[in-house]
Amino acid sequence: MTTPLDALLSLPDDHDRGRQVGLTSICSAHPLVIEAALIEAREAGAVPLIEATCNQVNHEGGYTGMTPAGFRAMVRRIAREVGVEEADILFGGDHLGPNPWKHLPAEAAMGQAVEMTRAYAEAGFGKIHLDASMACAGDPVPLPPETIAARAARLAAAAEAGARAGGHPPPAYIVGTEVPIPGGATGAGEAVTVSSPEDTARTMELHQTAFREEGLDAAFGRIAAVVVQPGVEFGQTDIHRYAPDAARELVYWRDKGSGLVFEAHSTDYQTPAALHRLVRDGFAILKVGPGLTFALREAFYGLDFIAGEMDPDYRAGALREAMEAAMQADPGHWRPYVQGGGTGAGIQRHFGLSDRIRYYWPAEGPRAAVERMSAALEGRDIPWPLISQCLGRLADPVAEGRVAPRARDLVIASIRAALAPYTAACAARR
């Protein structure tokens, strides 16, 4: 019986045989995003790949307050509600390394990273992205690639031990770090350089040496993909679109016998055609996160206006005001990503493609505001003209009877609309 982990490990061979298949990696801890992703995968017959990052979820709780086991339990509860078996889900840990503790000296930071990586594997996360690229206190900047590889191998040893302790199969690994820090790019118009085949080959050589020195030859054989920069990125208002010609040499390196596929980060907001071409070119793991919570926010803000039209006791704009208050009270999540001031800064806070607003939905004020809005619309069919006005891309699905004109259904449908191009791009074809 093929498992979700098998689907990941078989990707290099699939592409070598001309079977252009991919996996959509869902990088979000929001329950509604996870629910939408599980429904999308269930209906498509695809493997749901749900990932948590080192900052979101770790052995100390992360900014979500969840350990890896706690995150898995949350996904399990949602899966049960939508009819997806837990055994059919592939769980991933993204950017596992010392990033949350990089203010500490290297040995202390790596000690925490080792504990975290072990906790992920022990909780049954089968896809482990090893990322020790960041310099810790006292480290040279930039960190030598040999050091990065050695630290990654140390983390792999922790993952191997964690999987054994949890009674799980040995995990698959992703290596490579040619992406922004977890959280995305910080500036508008930042230059994007496509990874070179030479650097990618060197990354693999250094990891092979480091793994061998740790006695991890078998684990090295389970490296399914390497993270590279195919030339895609987004800031607050700008999107770097995939240009196949710019990635031609990198794609040729993979095709001539690397034994790997590529993992592409920051694919949010790419066109459907670009996503198809990425998978065709061997970028078989497409990571998406902010684009999904962006779709969630679009739906929430549209419903906020609709609630004001349908309920005389509800004031349109109340949700946006609650979000603005939360962001002003705790600006740390958005300030490094917002350029300038005034009206432009407000647009970036609420509508920026980096979707820094996503960090504020769990806060008490925003959560209460969403509940008030939902209560105003509870049990009510929303008239189609309001859906057309405020949630335009859902107008046809509602008219065709594919989506119920209820608030919660519309939120899930908005997220799935953002996911649908990924589902299509990752479907197997020759």
Secondary structure as GFF3:
##gff-version 3
##sequence-region A 1 430
A	DSSP	alpha_helix	4	9	.	.	.	ID=ss1
A	DSSP	alpha_helix	11	16	.	.	.	ID=ss2
A	DSSP	beta_strand	23	27	.	.	.	ID=ss3
A	DSSP	alpha_helix	31	44	.	.	.	ID=ss4
A	DSSP	beta_strand	49	53	.	.	.	ID=ss5
A	DSSP	alpha_helix	68	82	.	.	.	ID=ss6
A	DSSP	three_ten_helix	86	88	.	.	.	ID=ss7
A	DSSP	beta_strand	90	96	.	.	.	ID=ss8
A	DSSP	three_ten_helix	99	101	.	.	.	ID=ss9
A	DSSP	alpha_helix	106	122	.	.	.	ID=ss10
A	DSSP	beta_strand	127	130	.	.	.	ID=ss11
A	DSSP	alpha_helix	145	166	.	.	.	ID=ss12
A	DSSP	beta_strand	172	175	.	.	.	ID=ss13
A	DSSP	alpha_helix	197	213	.	.	.	ID=ss14
A	DSSP	alpha_helix	217	220	.	.	.	ID=ss15
A	DSSP	beta_strand	223	228	.	.	.	ID=ss16
A	DSSP	beta_strand	233	234	.	.	.	ID=ss17
A	DSSP	beta_strand	239	240	.	.	.	ID=ss18
A	DSSP	three_ten_helix	244	247	.	.	.	ID=ss19
A	DSSP	alpha_helix	248	255	.	.	.	ID=ss20
A	DSSP	beta_strand	261	264	.	.	.	ID=ss21
A	DSSP	alpha_helix	272	280	.	.	.	ID=ss22
A	DSSP	beta_strand	285	288	.	.	.	ID=ss23
A	DSSP	alpha_helix	290	310	.	.	.	ID=ss24
A	DSSP	alpha_helix	318	329	.	.	.	ID=ss25
A	DSSP	three_ten_helix	331	333	.	.	.	ID=ss26
A	DSSP	three_ten_helix	335	337	.	.	.	ID=ss27
A	DSSP	alpha_helix	342	351	.	.	.	ID=ss28
A	DSSP	three_ten_helix	356	360	.	.	.	ID=ss29
A	DSSP	alpha_helix	364	377	.	.	.	ID=ss30
A	DSSP	alpha_helix	384	390	.	.	.	ID=ss31
A	DSSP	three_ten_helix	392	394	.	.	.	ID=ss32
A	DSSP	alpha_helix	395	399	.	.	.	ID=ss33
A	DSSP	alpha_helix	407	426	.	.	.	ID=ss34
###
